[in-house]
Amino acid sequence: MNINHANTTTGASAMQIRSNWTRGEIEGLFDQPFNDLLFQAQTIHRANFDPNEVQLSTLLSVKTGGCPEDCKYCPQSISYETGVAAEKLMDLDTVVQAAREAREAGASRYCMGAAWRDLKDRDVPKVCAMIREVKALGMETCVTLGMITDDQAGELKSAGLDYYNHNIDTSEEYYAEIITTRTYQERLDTLDHVRSAGINVCCGGIVGMGERRSDRVGMLETLATMKVHPESVPINMLVKVSGTPLDDVSDFDGIEFVRTIAVARVLMPASHVRLSAGRENMNDELQALCFFAGANSIFMGEKLLTTPNPAEDSDRQLLGRLGLRPEPCRQELVENAVEGVA
């Protein structure tokens, strides 16, 4: 049986995109019977996306370790002994070759991350060169570089940047329990700079850091009440790393994780919801539930910055078993790619 689904344009007109969600409404979504919530999320997902396509992205750490932030989940922080050594910014050729390999493996978006508290003006030309070269391969480009200014955002946009990732991590109320070296408002300010420059926003958070459900509600409220929803919403499950303060937190409940994915889908119908960090510790059945709940983006590759990720063969086997296929890169990016790129 062929089940029809609306495309994104049709879905956007048929499904109201709201930015006035209340905490009470979001709590009500979390409190629904599991089957009712998943049915609602899947219905909304089908109205906006092909339900059998998953966006494949690759994330490369272009500058690892030595970060002055004290994020309690992060092995790259100088505050913790995790065995992650500080490295310099990668050279352009290495980054571009890795992007070519990611494209050949099926990735349509290439993300580059640097362990910086904020982007320094001296590094902007190097990052812009990376963006231009990856863009020339016909891939969507994304970077995560810490806090940026209005002027820096403008330069990144001029280089062809498609997405900027800057997660809020958790609720405003719980934020200080996780990070003290950067305020919640500073994160929001960077997102404003990104949006003002005309760059798509990639913004989500992490669950399983000892927060309460009310904090997950608060995190999603912040995202879903933005005037324009983030185009990409990564939902990460904490990867516990020895040496970090969160190494001994209790394991997060898988059903609650699926609920979080489903609520994100209901709140932000037209956004890509990314099943992000933590998949290495999820079985196939839990990942399948997440896709049914509305997740339609994953990272491929053996690492997410410094933490493990499922092998590409494992991902391909899972997607094949589920009848899922890679989402193609946006046609206009392919058409604008430099001719003759290997």
ChimeraX attribute file (.defattr): number of C-alpha atoms within 10 A of each C-alpha:
attribute: neighborCount
match mode: 1-to-1
recipient: residues
	/A:1	3
	/A:2	4
	/A:3	6
	/A:4	10
	/A:5	17
	/A:6	16
	/A:7	14
	/A:8	18
	/A:9	12
	/A:10	13
	/A:11	20
	/A:12	16
	/A:13	11
	/A:14	13
	/A:15	13
	/A:16	11
	/A:17	17
	/A:18	15
	/A:19	17
	/A:20	12
	/A:21	16
	/A:22	15
	/A:23	15
	/A:24	9
	/A:25	13
	/A:26	21
	/A:27	17
	/A:28	12
	/A:29	22
	/A:30	19
	/A:31	11
	/A:32	12
	/A:33	10
	/A:34	15
	/A:35	10
	/A:36	11
	/A:37	20
	/A:38	24
	/A:39	14
	/A:40	17
	/A:41	25
	/A:42	20
	/A:43	19
	/A:44	23
	/A:45	30
	/A:46	20
	/A:47	24
	/A:48	23
	/A:49	24
	/A:50	18
	/A:51	23
	/A:52	17
	/A:53	17
	/A:54	22
	/A:55	22
	/A:56	25
	/A:57	24
	/A:58	25
	/A:59	24
	/A:60	21
	/A:61	20
	/A:62	24
	/A:63	20
	/A:64	23
	/A:65	23
	/A:66	19
	/A:67	20
	/A:68	15
	/A:69	20
	/A:70	21
	/A:71	25
	/A:72	20
	/A:73	22
	/A:74	25
	/A:75	29
	/A:76	26
	/A:77	24
	/A:78	18
	/A:79	18
	/A:80	18
	/A:81	13
	/A:82	16
	/A:83	11
	/A:84	15
	/A:85	13
	/A:86	15
	/A:87	12
	/A:88	11
	/A:89	16
	/A:90	16
	/A:91	13
	/A:92	16
	/A:93	11
	/A:94	11
	/A:95	19
	/A:96	20
	/A:97	12
	/A:98	16
	/A:99	27
	/A:100	18
	/A:101	12
	/A:102	22
	/A:103	20
	/A:104	11
	/A:105	14
	/A:106	18
	/A:107	26
	/A:108	25
	/A:109	26
	/A:110	25
	/A:111	23
	/A:112	23
	/A:113	19
	/A:114	23
	/A:115	25
	/A:116	20
	/A:117	17
	/A:118	17
	/A:119	18
	/A:120	14
	/A:121	12
	/A:122	8
	/A:123	10
	/A:124	15
	/A:125	13
	/A:126	14
	/A:127	23
	/A:128	18
	/A:129	16
	/A:130	26
	/A:131	29
	/A:132	17
	/A:133	21
	/A:134	28
	/A:135	26
	/A:136	20
	/A:137	23
	/A:138	24
	/A:139	28
	/A:140	23
	/A:141	24
	/A:142	27
	/A:143	25
	/A:144	23
	/A:145	21
	/A:146	20
	/A:147	22
	/A:148	25
	/A:149	18
	/A:150	15
	/A:151	12
	/A:152	18
	/A:153	25
	/A:154	18
	/A:155	17
	/A:156	25
	/A:157	20
	/A:158	15
	/A:159	18
	/A:160	20
	/A:161	24
	/A:162	20
	/A:163	27
	/A:164	27
	/A:165	25
	/A:166	22
	/A:167	21
	/A:168	23
	/A:169	24
	/A:170	25
	/A:171	22
	/A:172	16
	/A:173	13
	/A:174	20
	/A:175	19
	/A:176	15
	/A:177	14
	/A:178	18
	/A:179	16
	/A:180	13
	/A:181	11
	/A:182	15
	/A:183	14
	/A:184	18
	/A:185	11
	/A:186	13
	/A:187	17
	/A:188	16
	/A:189	16
	/A:190	21
	/A:191	27
	/A:192	16
	/A:193	19
	/A:194	27
	/A:195	18
	/A:196	13
	/A:197	18
	/A:198	15
	/A:199	22
	/A:200	22
	/A:201	23
	/A:202	26
	/A:203	22
	/A:204	25
	/A:205	21
	/A:206	23
	/A:207	24
	/A:208	22
	/A:209	25
	/A:210	17
	/A:211	17
	/A:212	13
	/A:213	15
	/A:214	16
	/A:215	18
	/A:216	22
	/A:217	24
	/A:218	21
	/A:219	23
	/A:220	25
	/A:221	22
	/A:222	20
	/A:223	23
	/A:224	24
	/A:225	16
	/A:226	13
	/A:227	10
	/A:228	15
	/A:229	23
	/A:230	24
	/A:231	16
	/A:232	22
	/A:233	28
	/A:234	26
	/A:235	24
	/A:236	20
	/A:237	22
	/A:238	24
	/A:239	23
	/A:240	21
	/A:241	16
	/A:242	15
	/A:243	17
	/A:244	20
	/A:245	19
	/A:246	20
	/A:247	15
	/A:248	13
	/A:249	12
	/A:250	11
	/A:251	13
	/A:252	14
	/A:253	10
	/A:254	17
	/A:255	13
	/A:256	15
	/A:257	19
	/A:258	25
	/A:259	23
	/A:260	21
	/A:261	27
	/A:262	31
	/A:263	25
	/A:264	29
	/A:265	26
	/A:266	24
	/A:267	25
	/A:268	27
	/A:269	28
	/A:270	24
	/A:271	23
	/A:272	25
	/A:273	31
	/A:274	26
	/A:275	23
	/A:276	23
	/A:277	23
	/A:278	20
	/A:279	20
	/A:280	16
	/A:281	14
	/A:282	13
	/A:283	10
	/A:284	17
	/A:285	10
	/A:286	16
	/A:287	17
	/A:288	17
	/A:289	19
	/A:290	24
	/A:291	27
	/A:292	21
	/A:293	29
	/A:294	31
	/A:295	31
	/A:296	27
	/A:297	22
	/A:298	22
	/A:299	26
	/A:300	25
	/A:301	21
	/A:302	16
	/A:303	18
	/A:304	19
	/A:305	21
	/A:306	15
	/A:307	15
	/A:308	16
	/A:309	20
	/A:310	19
	/A:311	13
	/A:312	15
	/A:313	11
	/A:314	12
	/A:315	17
	/A:316	15
	/A:317	11
	/A:318	16
	/A:319	18
	/A:320	11
	/A:321	11
	/A:322	13
	/A:323	10
	/A:324	17
	/A:325	16
	/A:326	18
	/A:327	17
	/A:328	16
	/A:329	17
	/A:330	13
	/A:331	10
	/A:332	9
	/A:333	16
	/A:334	18
	/A:335	10
	/A:336	13
	/A:337	17
	/A:338	14
	/A:339	11
	/A:340	6
	/A:341	9
	/A:342	7
